[in-house]
Amino acid sequence: MNLKQLIYKIALLICAGTANAQTWTAQVSNVTADLKGVYFGTTQDGVAVGLNGTITKTVDGGATWTPQFSGVTVNLFGVHYSSAQRVYAVGVGGTIIASIDGGVQWTVKNSGTTNILYDVFFVSQTTGWAVGENGTILHTMNAGNNWIAQTSGTSEILNSVFFISPTEGWVAGNDNTILHTTDMGMTWTAQSAPYGSYRDIRFISATKGWACGGGSGTTIVTTDDGGQTWTQLPYGFTPYMMAIHFASPLVGWGTVATSIVNYNTLRNSTDGGLSWTQVNTPIPMSGEDIFFMNASNGWLVGSEGKILKYSAPVGLNEISEMGISVYPNPSTQYVIFGNVTDPLLVEIKNELGQPVFIKKISASEPQLDIRSLPNGFYLIRISDEDLTATIKFVKQ
């Protein structure tokens, strides 16, 4: 082994140690009931909800969680922020509760239904939807003070709702059900999807989205045309995927149902869902919901009040001057840039200092495809209008 090979191997080992460092850490929720839903209004302010009216809240990114009095004792399944201070949660018996102080005090709203509600989503402080059993879709335009039933065209259980704009959204449910609207839900149209009972649906643009659930094993489907066509993705595991969240077109996380509490509930994809890797959790749990504020900050909630937080790997992978994280490092296929807010220019140079790759990245596309690069040692130079920084990187 010559000196060049030795330096490369040492760098590879050091970077691998950093990249493989635990990025999911357990947080203390201070509740013991199973948690069913989690959502954050900012990177610091979040709420988790669960069985028996359980609500716990954080104002510091999950470093501390404080139980809150919900005013109800029914099971709560879904939660969503409409602004930094307005939060809504839904559950059994048509329950809808709302908070205007970030989740500290809660008020019961009249939903007009006794059907179980499983999910809620707002596109503004005033406009939102809730979905549930028997094909229930409810709509409000006055911050939840009044809810109007919309015609879904189905009697199936509806588990998840997501809107990409004030007018366009999707609902996912049992028995292959995926519904689409472009007029705020005045009309809902069924989309053709592969077999599955869909538990969650998420979009990152008007065209690109994913849905997950179960059929004979796990069902994960994706679309590149707004749901006109849905394609089933391959998978190598059988439990239901309960929730899915993509922070970018390539990087996604999911949590699968487990019959026993263990370390196997997390899955990660870095290729848009084409392949998934099991990620062991630091504590045994059964995951129920997952939410990512951005590519660098995410939370998983589940059994017995357990909460995990994801933070992008730091150390050799962090550019402190700009607050940008680069991971995984080393990598074989893609490089993800965390905490990207403004467009950045990325330049990759080989060990001779020669530019081999130049591209702009953004918050909506914070990744690079590096599969064409030869294995080796590189420098990544990142710049914006004010700052320039460089980080060492290994392609393997």
GIBEL-V253597 format. One record per residue. RES is the residue in one small letter. PHI is phi in whole degrees, -180 to 180 (none if undefined). OMEGA is omega as a letter, one per 40 degrees, with the letter a starting at -180 (NA if undefined). Layout:
BEGIN
res->RES phi->PHI omega->OMEGA
res->RES phi->PHI omega->OMEGA
END
This chain:
BEGIN
res->m phi->none omega->i
res->n phi->-82 omega->a
res->l phi->-62 omega->a
res->k phi->-61 omega->i
res->q phi->-66 omega->i
res->l phi->-64 omega->i
res->i phi->-61 omega->i
res->y phi->-62 omega->a
res->k phi->-66 omega->i
res->i phi->-62 omega->i
res->a phi->-61 omega->i
res->l phi->-62 omega->a
res->l phi->-66 omega->i
res->i phi->-64 omega->a
res->c phi->-65 omega->i
res->a phi->-63 omega->i
res->g phi->-62 omega->i
res->t phi->-70 omega->a
res->a phi->-66 omega->a
res->n phi->-89 omega->i
res->a phi->-60 omega->a
res->q phi->-60 omega->i
res->t phi->-104 omega->i
res->w phi->-105 omega->a
res->t phi->-125 omega->i
res->a phi->-76 omega->i
res->q phi->-118 omega->a
res->v phi->-93 omega->a
res->s phi->-81 omega->a
res->n phi->66 omega->i
res->v phi->-133 omega->a
res->t phi->-117 omega->i
res->a phi->-72 omega->i
res->d phi->-59 omega->i
res->l phi->-97 omega->a
res->k phi->-111 omega->a
res->g phi->-149 omega->i
res->v phi->-147 omega->i
res->y phi->-156 omega->i
res->f phi->-122 omega->i
res->g phi->-87 omega->i
res->t phi->-138 omega->i
res->t phi->-67 omega->a
res->q phi->-106 omega->a
res->d phi->-103 omega->a
res->g phi->-145 omega->a
res->v phi->-137 omega->i
res->a phi->-121 omega->a
res->v phi->-127 omega->a
res->g phi->-165 omega->a
res->l phi->-68 omega->i
res->n phi->60 omega->i
res->g phi->74 omega->a
res->t phi->-69 omega->i
res->i phi->-138 omega->i
res->t phi->-132 omega->a
res->k phi->-132 omega->i
res->t phi->-130 omega->i
res->v phi->-123 omega->a
res->d phi->-136 omega->i
res->g phi->73 omega->i
res->g phi->102 omega->i
res->a phi->-59 omega->i
res->t phi->-136 omega->i
res->w phi->-121 omega->a
res->t phi->-125 omega->i
res->p phi->-61 omega->i
res->q phi->-123 omega->i
res->f phi->-85 omega->a
res->s phi->-85 omega->a
res->g phi->85 omega->i
res->v phi->-134 omega->i
res->t phi->-119 omega->a
res->v phi->-80 omega->i
res->n phi->-70 omega->i
res->l phi->-107 omega->a
res->f phi->-116 omega->a
res->g phi->-130 omega->i
res->v phi->-148 omega->a
res->h phi->-156 omega->i
res->y phi->-90 omega->i
res->s phi->-99 omega->i
res->s phi->-161 omega->a
res->a phi->-63 omega->a
res->q phi->-115 omega->a
res->r phi->-96 omega->a
res->v phi->-133 omega->i
res->y phi->-130 omega->i
res->a phi->-135 omega->a
res->v phi->-133 omega->a
res->g phi->-172 omega->a
res->v phi->-65 omega->i
res->g phi->71 omega->a
res->g phi->73 omega->a
res->t phi->-66 omega->i
res->i phi->-132 omega->i
res->i phi->-123 omega->a
res->a phi->-135 omega->i
res->s phi->-131 omega->i
res->i phi->-113 omega->i
res->d phi->-127 omega->i
res->g phi->80 omega->i
res->g phi->106 omega->i
res->v phi->-86 omega->i
res->q phi->-110 omega->a
res->w phi->-127 omega->i
res->t phi->-125 omega->i
res->v phi->-78 omega->i
res->k phi->-106 omega->i
res->n phi->-87 omega->a
res->s phi->-85 omega->a
res->g phi->82 omega->i
res->t phi->-141 omega->i
res->t phi->-109 omega->i
res->n phi->-68 omega->i
res->i phi->-62 omega->i
res->l phi->-106 omega->a
res->y phi->-107 omega->a
res->d phi->-153 omega->i
res->v phi->-145 omega->a
res->f phi->-150 omega->i
res->f phi->-119 omega->i
res->v phi->-104 omega->i
res->s phi->-158 omega->i
res->q phi->-65 omega->a
res->t phi->-111 omega->a
res->t phi->-112 omega->a
res->g phi->-157 omega->a
res->w phi->-137 omega->i
res->a phi->-132 omega->a
res->v phi->-133 omega->a
res->g phi->-171 omega->a
res->e phi->-72 omega->i
res->n phi->58 omega->i
res->g phi->69 omega->a
res->t phi->-71 omega->i
res->i phi->-131 omega->i
res->l phi->-113 omega->a
res->h phi->-135 omega->i
res->t phi->-127 omega->i
res->m phi->-126 omega->i
res->n phi->-135 omega->i
res->a phi->63 omega->i
res->g phi->85 omega->i
res->n phi->-71 omega->i
res->n phi->-135 omega->i
res->w phi->-125 omega->a
res->i phi->-114 omega->i
res->a phi->-72 omega->i
res->q phi->-108 omega->a
res->t phi->-84 omega->a
res->s phi->-89 omega->a
res->g phi->81 omega->i
res->t phi->-144 omega->i
res->s phi->-111 omega->a
res->e phi->-72 omega->i
res->i phi->-69 omega->i
res->l phi->-106 omega->a
res->n phi->-102 omega->a
res->s phi->-150 omega->i
res->v phi->-135 omega->i
res->f phi->-148 omega->i
res->f phi->-118 omega->i
res->i phi->-95 omega->i
res->s phi->-154 omega->i
res->p phi->-62 omega->a
res->t phi->-114 omega->a
res->e phi->-112 omega->a
res->g phi->-157 omega->a
res->w phi->-135 omega->i
res->v phi->-129 omega->i
res->a phi->-122 omega->a
res->g phi->-157 omega->a
res->n phi->-71 omega->i
res->d phi->54 omega->i
res->n phi->66 omega->a
res->t phi->-84 omega->i
res->i phi->-134 omega->a
res->l phi->-112 omega->a
res->h phi->-138 omega->i
res->t phi->-136 omega->i
res->t phi->-123 omega->a
res->d phi->-132 omega->i
res->m phi->67 omega->i
res->g phi->93 omega->i
res->m phi->-60 omega->i
res->t phi->-133 omega->i
res->w phi->-120 omega->a
res->t phi->-118 omega->i
res->a phi->-72 omega->i
res->q phi->-105 omega->a
res->s phi->-81 omega->a
res->a phi->-137 omega->i
res->p phi->-59 omega->a
res->y phi->-59 omega->i
res->g phi->168 omega->i
res->s phi->-103 omega->a
res->y phi->-86 omega->a
res->r phi->-100 omega->a
res->d phi->-151 omega->i
res->i phi->-144 omega->a
res->r phi->-144 omega->i
res->f phi->-125 omega->i
res->i phi->-112 omega->i
res->s phi->-158 omega->i
res->a phi->-70 omega->a
res->t phi->-114 omega->a
res->k phi->-102 omega->i
res->g phi->-154 omega->i
res->w phi->-139 omega->i
res->a phi->-137 omega->a
res->c phi->-142 omega->i
res->g phi->173 omega->a
res->g phi->-153 omega->i
res->g phi->-146 omega->i
res->s phi->-94 omega->a
res->g phi->110 omega->a
res->t phi->-86 omega->i
res->t phi->-115 omega->i
res->i phi->-129 omega->a
res->v phi->-125 omega->i
res->t phi->-139 omega->i
res->t phi->-137 omega->i
res->d phi->-116 omega->a
res->d phi->-136 omega->i
res->g phi->73 omega->i
res->g phi->99 omega->i
res->q phi->-61 omega->i
res->t phi->-134 omega->i
res->w phi->-117 omega->a
res->t phi->-117 omega->i
res->q phi->-76 omega->i
res->l phi->-93 omega->i
res->p phi->-68 omega->i
res->y phi->-152 omega->a
res->g phi->-121 omega->a
res->f phi->-147 omega->a
res->t phi->-107 omega->a
res->p phi->-65 omega->i
res->y phi->-57 omega->i
res->m phi->-91 omega->a
res->m phi->-79 omega->a
res->a phi->-151 omega->a
res->i phi->-141 omega->i
res->h phi->-151 omega->i
res->f phi->-106 omega->i
res->a phi->-88 omega->i
res->s phi->-156 omega->a
res->p phi->-61 omega->a
res->l phi->-109 omega->a
res->v phi->-100 omega->i
res->g phi->-139 omega->i
res->w phi->-130 omega->i
res->g phi->-145 omega->i
res->t phi->-125 omega->a
res->v phi->-107 omega->i
res->a phi->-72 omega->i
res->t phi->-124 omega->a
res->s phi->-72 omega->i
res->i phi->-129 omega->i
res->v phi->-73 omega->a
res->n phi->-148 omega->a
res->y phi->-102 omega->a
res->n phi->-112 omega->a
res->t phi->-84 omega->a
res->l phi->-95 omega->i
res->r phi->-133 omega->a
res->n phi->-135 omega->i
res->s phi->-126 omega->i
res->t phi->-119 omega->a
res->d phi->-134 omega->i
res->g phi->77 omega->i
res->g phi->101 omega->i
res->l phi->-67 omega->i
res->s phi->-141 omega->a
res->w phi->-133 omega->i
res->t phi->-117 omega->i
res->q phi->-71 omega->i
res->v phi->-118 omega->a
res->n phi->-69 omega->i
res->t phi->-87 omega->a
res->p phi->-71 omega->i
res->i phi->-135 omega->i
res->p phi->-72 omega->i
res->m phi->-165 omega->i
res->s phi->-110 omega->a
res->g phi->-78 omega->i
res->e phi->-121 omega->a
res->d phi->-148 omega->a
res->i phi->-140 omega->a
res->f phi->-143 omega->i
res->f phi->-118 omega->i
res->m phi->-74 omega->i
res->n phi->-159 omega->a
res->a phi->-66 omega->a
res->s phi->-108 omega->a
res->n phi->-135 omega->i
res->g phi->-144 omega->a
res->w phi->-138 omega->i
res->l phi->-123 omega->i
res->v phi->-124 omega->a
res->g phi->-174 omega->a
res->s phi->-62 omega->i
res->e phi->55 omega->i
res->g phi->72 omega->a
res->k phi->-81 omega->i
res->i phi->-134 omega->i
res->l phi->-117 omega->i
res->k phi->-116 omega->i
res->y phi->-99 omega->i
res->s phi->-129 omega->a
res->a phi->-58 omega->i
res->p phi->-53 omega->i
res->v phi->-120 omega->a
res->g phi->82 omega->i
res->l phi->-64 omega->a
res->n phi->-96 omega->a
res->e phi->-114 omega->i
res->i phi->-104 omega->a
res->s phi->-65 omega->a
res->e phi->-62 omega->a
res->m phi->-115 omega->a
res->g phi->70 omega->a
res->i phi->-101 omega->i
res->s phi->-107 omega->a
res->v phi->-124 omega->a
res->y phi->-159 omega->e
res->p phi->-71 omega->a
res->n phi->-144 omega->e
res->p phi->-73 omega->i
res->s phi->-142 omega->i
res->t phi->-108 omega->a
res->q phi->-131 omega->a
res->y phi->-135 omega->i
res->v phi->-118 omega->a
res->i phi->-109 omega->i
res->f phi->-111 omega->a
res->g phi->-91 omega->i
res->n phi->67 omega->i
res->v phi->-79 omega->i
res->t phi->-117 omega->i
res->d phi->-106 omega->i
res->p phi->-56 omega->a
res->l phi->-128 omega->i
res->l phi->-98 omega->a
res->v phi->-113 omega->i
res->e phi->-126 omega->i
res->i phi->-106 omega->i
res->k phi->-118 omega->i
res->n phi->-80 omega->a
res->e phi->-68 omega->i
res->l phi->-92 omega->a
res->g phi->84 omega->a
res->q phi->-89 omega->i
res->p phi->-64 omega->i
res->v phi->-123 omega->a
res->f phi->-161 omega->i
res->i phi->-138 omega->i
res->k phi->-160 omega->i
res->k phi->-91 omega->i
res->i phi->-121 omega->a
res->s phi->-148 omega->i
res->a phi->-63 omega->a
res->s phi->-81 omega->i
res->e phi->-136 omega->a
res->p phi->-93 omega->a
res->q phi->-138 omega->i
res->l phi->-124 omega->i
res->d phi->-90 omega->a
res->i phi->-111 omega->a
res->r phi->-63 omega->a
res->s phi->-81 omega->a
res->l phi->-78 omega->i
res->p phi->-64 omega->i
res->n phi->-60 omega->i
res->g phi->160 omega->a
res->f phi->-105 omega->a
res->y phi->-133 omega->i
res->l phi->-116 omega->i
res->i phi->-105 omega->i
res->r phi->-106 omega->a
res->i phi->-117 omega->a
res->s phi->-144 omega->i
res->d phi->-128 omega->a
res->e phi->-69 omega->a
res->d phi->-116 omega->a
res->l phi->-127 omega->i
res->t phi->-136 omega->i
res->a phi->-145 omega->a
res->t phi->-131 omega->i
res->i phi->-136 omega->i
res->k phi->-78 omega->a
res->f phi->-149 omega->i
res->v phi->-120 omega->i
res->k phi->-98 omega->a
res->q phi->-130 omega->NA
END
